[in-house]
Each structure stands twice: as structure tokens, then as C-alpha cells.
Amino acid sequence: MARPGPWRKATAGLAGIYGDDSPRARNRLSVRTPQEIAETPDAEHPLVRTHPETGRKAVYLNPNRLDRIVGLERAESDALLDELADEARKPQHHFGHVWQVGDVVVWDNRATMHRGRPWPSDEPRLMVRTTISAAAADGLESMRPPSPQHAE
């Protein structure tokens, strides 16, 4: 989502607290155990990220996980997050795919807000996730197999 002019200044340099138990979440995960909660603490991330390949800036917005903006009072944080989410929900920012047999859809997780839609439970559904990057900027460096030198 390209940020309209007023939001560029309003979001520049801000960070958000992202977590699985935000009271702002419209959709909740299933009930989590105390161990799961302990293993997935809230995390602070920049509200605006720069794409490592294109250099374009994008708002890192997940209305289900983004709890608050660091340094803002709760009311001010909620108001800005509501504005950003309302803008993201506008049809001009959406792509809706009408599936046909054999279709494949590819998107860049680093700059796309996406969600699944309900499908008829009596129809088969096959989903395969493929990650096509293992760059340090993507946080996937640890997923690479060890080099031959480390195997010795």
C-alpha cells in the first residue's frame, strides 16, 4: 500500500509492538497454552520497512498482530492504526483471485498483506508453500544447509 503524503511523516521512524494476543485483533488464534505464550513473546518491528530488493517502503501492517505503536499514547496509537487499516481495506489496494484448476499465485511476503478466504468444505484444497529466498534480510539465513566445510 503506497502511503499517502500525510502518513509518510506520521509513520516515519515509528515502531510497532506485534504479538499473538493483541486486544486489537479481530480474529483470534485458538487458545494458547502458557508455554506457547512464553515461546512467542511480543516483538518490536519498524512500522515502515524498506524492501531489500526494490528499495520501496511499505507499512508493516497486520491488524491481527499489530498491538500498538511505540511511544504513542494508546488512543493516538489506536487512531493511527485504525486509519492505516481502513486505508489498506479499500478496494483499490486489493487483488482478488478467481481460482481455476491449475492456477498458481505468487506474492512477495515482504511487501504484501494477504489472507485466505473461506472455501467450500466439500471441495479439496491443496496448498504448497515455497520460499524462493534465503537472504539474510529475509531472516532465512539459518535455513540454509551447512556448507561442505562445516560438515567435516
C-alpha positions in Angstrom: 0.0 0.0 0.0 1.5 3.3 -1.0 1.3 5.7 1.8 -0.5 9.0 1.1 1.6 12.1 1.9 0.3 12.8 5.4 1.1 9.3 6.6 4.6 9.3 5.3 5.5 11.8 8.0 3.2 10.3 10.6 4.7 6.8 10.2 8.4 7.7 9.6 10.7 6.3 12.2 7.9 4.6 14.3 8.0 1.1 15.6 5.1 -1.2 16.5 4.6 -4.0 19.0 3.4 -7.1 17.3 2.1 -10.1 19.2 -0.3 -13.0 19.1 -2.6 -11.7 21.9 -3.3 -8.1 20.8 -6.6 -6.8 22.2 -7.0 -5.1 18.8 -7.2 -8.5 16.9 -10.5 -9.1 15.1 -9.7 -12.7 14.6 -8.1 -14.7 17.5 -5.9 -17.7 17.3 -7.0 -20.7 19.1 -6.4 -20.6 22.9 -2.7 -20.8 23.5 -1.0 -22.7 26.3 1.2 -20.8 28.8 4.2 -22.5 27.2 3.2 -21.3 23.7 2.7 -17.7 25.1 6.2 -17.9 26.7 7.8 -19.1 23.5 6.2 -16.3 21.4 6.8 -13.0 23.2 5.7 -9.7 21.6 8.2 -8.3 19.2 9.1 -4.7 18.2 9.5 -4.0 14.4 9.7 -0.9 12.4 6.2 0.3 11.2 7.7 1.0 7.8 10.1 -1.4 6.1 12.2 -0.9 3.1 12.1 -3.7 0.6 15.6 -5.2 0.3 15.4 -5.7 -3.4 13.4 -2.7 -4.7 14.1 -0.1 -2.0 10.4 0.7 -1.9 8.9 1.5 1.5 5.8 -0.4 2.8 3.8 -0.2 6.0 4.3 -3.4 8.0 0.6 -3.8 9.0 -1.1 -6.8 10.4 -4.3 -5.7 12.0 -4.5 -9.1 13.8 -1.0 -8.8 15.4 0.0 -5.1 15.5 -1.0 -4.1 19.0 0.4 -0.6 19.4 2.9 2.0 18.2 5.8 2.5 20.5 6.0 6.0 22.1 2.3 6.9 21.4 -0.5 7.0 23.9 -2.9 4.1 23.4 -5.7 6.4 22.0 -3.3 8.0 19.5 -1.8 4.7 18.5 -5.2 3.1 18.0 -6.4 6.0 15.9 -3.4 5.8 13.6 -3.6 2.0 13.3 -7.3 2.3 12.5 -6.6 4.8 9.8 -3.9 2.6 8.3 -6.1 -0.5 8.4 -9.1 1.4 6.9 -6.9 2.5 4.0 -5.5 -1.0 3.5 -9.0 -2.4 3.3 -10.1 -0.1 0.4 -10.8 -2.0 -2.8 -8.1 -0.1 -4.8 -5.4 -1.9 -2.7 -6.9 -5.4 -3.3 -6.3 -8.2 -5.7 -8.9 -10.9 -5.6 -8.2 -14.1 -7.5 -10.9 -16.2 -9.0 -9.4 -19.7 -8.9 -9.4 -22.1 -11.8 -7.9 -25.5 -12.0 -4.1 -25.3 -12.4 -3.8 -21.7 -11.1 -0.7 -20.7 -9.2 -0.5 -17.4 -7.3 2.9 -16.0 -6.2 3.4 -13.0 -4.0 6.2 -11.3 -2.1 5.6 -11.8 1.6 7.9 -9.0 2.4 5.5 -6.4 1.0 2.1 -7.9 0.7 -0.7 -8.1 3.2 -2.7 -11.3 2.4 -5.3 -13.6 3.9 -7.1 -16.7 2.9 -10.8 -16.8 2.3 -13.3 -19.5 3.3 -13.8 -22.2 0.7 -16.5 -24.9 0.4 -15.6 -27.6 2.9 -16.7 -30.3 0.4 -14.1 -29.2 -2.2 -10.5 -30.4 -2.0 -7.9 -27.7 -1.3 -4.2 -28.2 -1.9 -1.8 -25.5 -0.8 2.0 -25.7 -1.1 4.3 -23.0 0.3 7.6 -22.5 -1.4 10.1 -19.9 -0.1 12.2 -18.6 -3.0 14.8 -16.7 -1.0 17.2 -17.3 1.8 18.8 -13.8 2.1 19.9 -12.5 5.4 17.5 -9.6 5.0 14.6 -12.1 4.9 15.7 -13.7 8.2 16.1 -17.1 6.5 19.9 -17.4 6.7 19.6 -20.1 9.4 17.5 -22.2 7.0 20.4 -22.7 4.6 22.1 -26.1 4.8 25.6 -26.1 6.3 28.5 -25.5 3.8 30.7 -28.5 3.0 33.4 -27.0 5.1 31.1 -27.2 8.2 30.3 -30.8 7.5 33.8 -32.0 8.1 
